[in-house]
């Protein structure tokens, strides 16, 4: 019983100590056994309400303790409400100092002190104070009655000479049951606790919620900063409205349906949901404030103006495509990429733009200015479409904040019947902390390159890295390490690449891009990684070493194998519908070709070491090799589920006939950025221009790209949302 009482933060409970006097100076009521008066504790946990009580009692300089009581006689009738047939004290109740007259306790009701009056009562009619709690807070087995319907003491006096009458209802102290040994069986279940015992923490402002979540460690610095801005921008009038009409214990559905949520409460809910679902659920369970359910708040995140956050027109378009598909659901991948913008604050005619913005309606001029825009692009595995499903103006994001945004985007796509099976990251964004925050494990010893789906725990969301950027990082690591050893202890040397460049430097025509290349300064250039680790460079080194027998190319076999392996692997990780050889789509018919090759590449990369014999995946240059291993493991897992079945049974029906690994490439995000720059007619954009350009890109779609002999046909362009932009009256061009 004591543990149950410690969980309540409010004021009223059964008083077990004897002889506590009412704290009102003019009141003589004493809490003794049989007095028939209900006593309440002071609301110490609610400073605002406590101050009102002390003002009404004219004791502003007095500080009550947990032992002080006030009797029920000092509350007006209007402070009582009826709930479930019982009268309870409202949370807004404030006492007065008026004391009712003496009660009708019989002939000697006014003679003597309260203890003497109670001592003259028969022992069986002595009673204790009843329990009166706030709404939704009750103890089982305790009578809950008000002094308004309490029987008078004279009616309970008994005469020993009169015959025994029917026993009247009396207030009996609840006794502790003797300890009984209980045998717990393995199948025994803990009985559910009564709903009435759930007590939410009272709040006096939204800042109380932020402080509580910060103490529990549920908030990141960015989330704390955004919530502080929400609290500071909330007016006192709006805060009073939230405390009056939007408490979890008293909010009516009709009020929310007709009036809606206040702006401050809406911003608080969206900001919490955007970064931490766990913190959002804690507010729902622990705090006495009414925030909407998670699906409702998730629907709020969609906007109709193509602003930062989640464009609602794109999700309506995806839902329409899902309804026309045979299975009723879509399989897709999520591409994550960012674009640098000018750090500039500007005015678009209505609002000031340029601060960090996540679409949660948090506006404050003290927020940091945005330096990048984070974009999520969804690409279908079954249909020929893709679209930007979210973008945010950011300055710096922690792994925890990034994981919260990714989970929210995956959940919103699931709401429109699109299941994300893979997430693609770029090379520089590889971060083991982010993968562990999501639930994956990138370590080579216990690699698990997937994490559970936020809405379907049994489903997997695989982690994939962009092959082109990984190839560029492999070239950079070889140039910096100079020598790498394979499983046969043969050396892979960067010197062969430089010797080939020197050998044919004199034959470069004027204006050729390799004629004046400074290889030491442009190690990370992606445009140079493909030719360096391409088939032509490998064939050139092989021709110089074997056919021409040039001494500077002696022992180049390991280098040739290294270049060819990563070239063929990059081609397989970027397969399209029109490419051939290693770039062909992965199908069930050619499983004997691509599966052994992926397994051999996995073994080859795992056996690479530096010149000291340490595995390359444990050195400072491990990023590209570890990313290739993660991508290979994810691709094998995806193929076993989507192409070969859960256990590799070829006889079971499969959702896909072929898998185009080019759908996991970051080329789709690069095409989006190119279209945005073209729409804005500028190379470097600020936040205002980016908003207007992406709105134009979503509204105007020119169809598929033109076929070129130098560039294969891509898998379509951005999805057309023309009719949705007309529905929401979005502008179609820059102005």
Secondary structure as the mmCIF struct_conf table of DSSP 4:
data_model
#
loop_
_struct_conf.conf_type_id
_struct_conf.id
_struct_conf.beg_label_comp_id
_struct_conf.beg_label_asym_id
_struct_conf.beg_label_seq_id
_struct_conf.end_label_comp_id
_struct_conf.end_label_asym_id
_struct_conf.end_label_seq_id
HELX_RH_AL_P HELX_RH_AL_P1 UNK A 2 UNK A 6
TURN_TY1_P TURN_TY1_P1 UNK A 7 UNK A 7
BEND BEND1 UNK A 10 UNK A 11
BEND BEND2 UNK A 17 UNK A 18
STRN STRN1 UNK A 20 UNK A 21
STRN STRN2 UNK A 22 UNK A 22
BEND BEND3 UNK A 23 UNK A 24
TURN_TY1_P TURN_TY1_P2 UNK A 25 UNK A 26
STRN STRN3 UNK A 30 UNK A 31
TURN_TY1_P TURN_TY1_P3 UNK A 33 UNK A 34
STRN STRN4 UNK A 39 UNK A 41
TURN_TY1_P TURN_TY1_P4 UNK A 44 UNK A 45
HELX_RH_AL_P HELX_RH_AL_P2 UNK A 47 UNK A 56
TURN_TY1_P TURN_TY1_P5 UNK A 57 UNK A 58
TURN_TY1_P TURN_TY1_P6 UNK A 60 UNK A 61
TURN_TY1_P TURN_TY1_P7 UNK A 66 UNK A 67
STRN STRN5 UNK A 69 UNK A 71
HELX_RH_3T_P HELX_RH_3T_P1 UNK A 72 UNK A 74
BEND BEND4 UNK A 75 UNK A 75
HELX_RH_3T_P HELX_RH_3T_P2 UNK A 77 UNK A 79
STRN STRN6 UNK A 80 UNK A 83
TURN_TY1_P TURN_TY1_P8 UNK A 84 UNK A 85
STRN STRN7 UNK A 86 UNK A 89
TURN_TY1_P TURN_TY1_P9 UNK A 91 UNK A 92
BEND BEND5 UNK A 97 UNK A 97
TURN_TY1_P TURN_TY1_P10 UNK A 107 UNK A 110
BEND BEND6 UNK A 111 UNK A 112
HELX_RH_AL_P HELX_RH_AL_P3 UNK A 114 UNK A 119
TURN_TY1_P TURN_TY1_P11 UNK A 120 UNK A 120
BEND BEND7 UNK A 121 UNK A 121
HELX_RH_3T_P HELX_RH_3T_P3 UNK A 123 UNK A 125
HELX_LH_PP_P HELX_LH_PP_P1 UNK A 129 UNK A 131
TURN_TY1_P TURN_TY1_P12 UNK A 135 UNK A 136
TURN_TY1_P TURN_TY1_P13 UNK A 140 UNK A 141
BEND BEND8 UNK A 142 UNK A 142
HELX_RH_3T_P HELX_RH_3T_P4 UNK A 147 UNK A 149
HELX_LH_PP_P HELX_LH_PP_P2 UNK A 150 UNK A 152
HELX_RH_3T_P HELX_RH_3T_P5 UNK A 153 UNK A 156
TURN_TY1_P TURN_TY1_P14 UNK A 160 UNK A 161
BEND BEND9 UNK A 162 UNK A 162
HELX_LH_PP_P HELX_LH_PP_P3 UNK A 163 UNK A 164
HELX_LH_PP_P HELX_LH_PP_P4 UNK A 166 UNK A 169
HELX_LH_PP_P HELX_LH_PP_P5 UNK A 173 UNK A 179
HELX_LH_PP_P HELX_LH_PP_P6 UNK A 183 UNK A 185
TURN_TY1_P TURN_TY1_P15 UNK A 186 UNK A 187
HELX_LH_PP_P HELX_LH_PP_P7 UNK A 190 UNK A 194
HELX_RH_3T_P HELX_RH_3T_P6 UNK A 195 UNK A 197
HELX_LH_PP_P HELX_LH_PP_P8 UNK A 200 UNK A 200
STRN STRN8 UNK A 201 UNK A 201
HELX_LH_PP_P HELX_LH_PP_P9 UNK A 202 UNK A 202
BEND BEND10 UNK A 204 UNK A 205
HELX_RH_AL_P HELX_RH_AL_P4 UNK A 206 UNK A 215
TURN_TY1_P TURN_TY1_P16 UNK A 216 UNK A 217
HELX_RH_AL_P HELX_RH_AL_P5 UNK A 221 UNK A 232
TURN_TY1_P TURN_TY1_P17 UNK A 233 UNK A 233
HELX_RH_AL_P HELX_RH_AL_P6 UNK A 236 UNK A 245
TURN_TY1_P TURN_TY1_P18 UNK A 248 UNK A 250
HELX_RH_AL_P HELX_RH_AL_P7 UNK A 253 UNK A 259
HELX_RH_AL_P HELX_RH_AL_P8 UNK A 263 UNK A 275
HELX_RH_AL_P HELX_RH_AL_P9 UNK A 277 UNK A 286
STRN STRN9 UNK A 287 UNK A 287
BEND BEND11 UNK A 288 UNK A 288
HELX_RH_AL_P HELX_RH_AL_P10 UNK A 294 UNK A 300
TURN_TY1_P TURN_TY1_P19 UNK A 301 UNK A 301
STRN STRN10 UNK A 302 UNK A 303
BEND BEND12 UNK A 304 UNK A 305
BEND BEND13 UNK A 308 UNK A 308
STRN STRN11 UNK A 309 UNK A 309
STRN STRN12 UNK A 310 UNK A 311
HELX_RH_AL_P HELX_RH_AL_P11 UNK A 312 UNK A 324
BEND BEND14 UNK A 325 UNK A 328
STRN STRN13 UNK A 330 UNK A 340
STRN STRN14 UNK A 346 UNK A 347
BEND BEND15 UNK A 349 UNK A 351
STRN STRN15 UNK A 352 UNK A 353
STRN STRN16 UNK A 355 UNK A 355
STRN STRN17 UNK A 357 UNK A 357
BEND BEND16 UNK A 359 UNK A 360
TURN_TY1_P TURN_TY1_P20 UNK A 365 UNK A 366
BEND BEND17 UNK A 367 UNK A 367
HELX_LH_PP_P HELX_LH_PP_P10 UNK A 368 UNK A 368
STRN STRN18 UNK A 369 UNK A 369
HELX_LH_PP_P HELX_LH_PP_P11 UNK A 370 UNK A 370
STRN STRN19 UNK A 372 UNK A 380
BEND BEND18 UNK A 381 UNK A 384
STRN STRN20 UNK A 386 UNK A 394
BEND BEND19 UNK A 395 UNK A 395
HELX_RH_AL_P HELX_RH_AL_P12 UNK A 399 UNK A 415
TURN_TY1_P TURN_TY1_P21 UNK A 416 UNK A 417
STRN STRN21 UNK A 418 UNK A 425
BEND BEND20 UNK A 427 UNK A 427
TURN_TY1_P TURN_TY1_P22 UNK A 428 UNK A 429
HELX_RH_AL_P HELX_RH_AL_P13 UNK A 432 UNK A 438
TURN_TY1_P TURN_TY1_P23 UNK A 439 UNK A 439
STRN STRN22 UNK A 441 UNK A 441
BEND BEND21 UNK A 444 UNK A 444
TURN_TY1_P TURN_TY1_P24 UNK A 445 UNK A 446
STRN STRN23 UNK A 448 UNK A 448
STRN STRN24 UNK A 450 UNK A 452
BEND BEND22 UNK A 454 UNK A 455
TURN_TY1_P TURN_TY1_P25 UNK A 457 UNK A 458
BEND BEND23 UNK A 459 UNK A 459
STRN STRN25 UNK A 460 UNK A 465
HELX_RH_AL_P HELX_RH_AL_P14 UNK A 467 UNK A 481
STRN STRN26 UNK A 483 UNK A 485
TURN_TY1_P TURN_TY1_P26 UNK A 487 UNK A 488
STRN STRN27 UNK A 491 UNK A 493
TURN_TY1_P TURN_TY1_P27 UNK A 494 UNK A 494
HELX_RH_AL_P HELX_RH_AL_P15 UNK A 495 UNK A 503
TURN_TY1_P TURN_TY1_P28 UNK A 504 UNK A 504
HELX_RH_3T_P HELX_RH_3T_P7 UNK A 505 UNK A 507
HELX_LH_PP_P HELX_LH_PP_P12 UNK A 508 UNK A 509
TURN_TY1_P TURN_TY1_P29 UNK A 510 UNK A 511
TURN_TY1_P TURN_TY1_P30 UNK A 513 UNK A 516
TURN_TY1_P TURN_TY1_P31 UNK A 519 UNK A 521
TURN_TY1_P TURN_TY1_P32 UNK A 523 UNK A 524
HELX_RH_AL_P HELX_RH_AL_P16 UNK A 526 UNK A 532
TURN_TY1_P TURN_TY1_P33 UNK A 533 UNK A 533
BEND BEND24 UNK A 534 UNK A 534
HELX_RH_AL_P HELX_RH_AL_P17 UNK A 535 UNK A 542
HELX_RH_PI_P HELX_RH_PI_P1 UNK A 543 UNK A 547
BEND BEND25 UNK A 548 UNK A 548
HELX_RH_3T_P HELX_RH_3T_P8 UNK A 551 UNK A 553
TURN_TY1_P TURN_TY1_P34 UNK A 554 UNK A 555
HELX_RH_AL_P HELX_RH_AL_P18 UNK A 557 UNK A 572
TURN_TY1_P TURN_TY1_P35 UNK A 573 UNK A 574
BEND BEND26 UNK A 577 UNK A 578
HELX_RH_3T_P HELX_RH_3T_P9 UNK A 581 UNK A 583
BEND BEND27 UNK A 584 UNK A 584
HELX_LH_PP_P HELX_LH_PP_P13 UNK A 585 UNK A 585
STRN STRN28 UNK A 586 UNK A 587
BEND BEND28 UNK A 588 UNK A 588
TURN_TY1_P TURN_TY1_P36 UNK A 589 UNK A 590
HELX_RH_AL_P HELX_RH_AL_P19 UNK A 591 UNK A 606
TURN_TY1_P TURN_TY1_P37 UNK A 607 UNK A 607
STRN STRN29 UNK A 609 UNK A 609
TURN_TY1_P TURN_TY1_P38 UNK A 611 UNK A 612
BEND BEND29 UNK A 613 UNK A 613
STRN STRN30 UNK A 615 UNK A 615
HELX_RH_3T_P HELX_RH_3T_P10 UNK A 616 UNK A 618
BEND BEND30 UNK A 619 UNK A 619
TURN_TY1_P TURN_TY1_P39 UNK A 620 UNK A 621
HELX_RH_AL_P HELX_RH_AL_P20 UNK A 623 UNK A 642
TURN_TY1_P TURN_TY1_P40 UNK A 643 UNK A 643
BEND BEND31 UNK A 644 UNK A 644
TURN_TY1_P TURN_TY1_P41 UNK A 646 UNK A 647
TURN_TY1_P TURN_TY1_P42 UNK A 650 UNK A 651
BEND BEND32 UNK A 652 UNK A 652
BEND BEND33 UNK A 655 UNK A 655
BEND BEND34 UNK A 657 UNK A 657
STRN STRN31 UNK A 658 UNK A 659
HELX_RH_3T_P HELX_RH_3T_P11 UNK A 661 UNK A 664
BEND BEND35 UNK A 665 UNK A 665
TURN_TY1_P TURN_TY1_P43 UNK A 666 UNK A 666
HELX_RH_AL_P HELX_RH_AL_P21 UNK A 667 UNK A 680
TURN_TY1_P TURN_TY1_P44 UNK A 681 UNK A 681
BEND BEND36 UNK A 683 UNK A 684
HELX_RH_AL_P HELX_RH_AL_P22 UNK A 687 UNK A 699
BEND BEND37 UNK A 704 UNK A 704
HELX_LH_PP_P HELX_LH_PP_P14 UNK A 705 UNK A 707
BEND BEND38 UNK A 709 UNK A 711
HELX_LH_PP_P HELX_LH_PP_P15 UNK A 712 UNK A 714
BEND BEND39 UNK A 715 UNK A 715
STRN STRN32 UNK A 718 UNK A 718
HELX_LH_PP_P HELX_LH_PP_P16 UNK A 719 UNK A 720
HELX_RH_AL_P HELX_RH_AL_P23 UNK A 722 UNK A 727
TURN_TY1_P TURN_TY1_P45 UNK A 728 UNK A 729
BEND BEND40 UNK A 732 UNK A 733
#
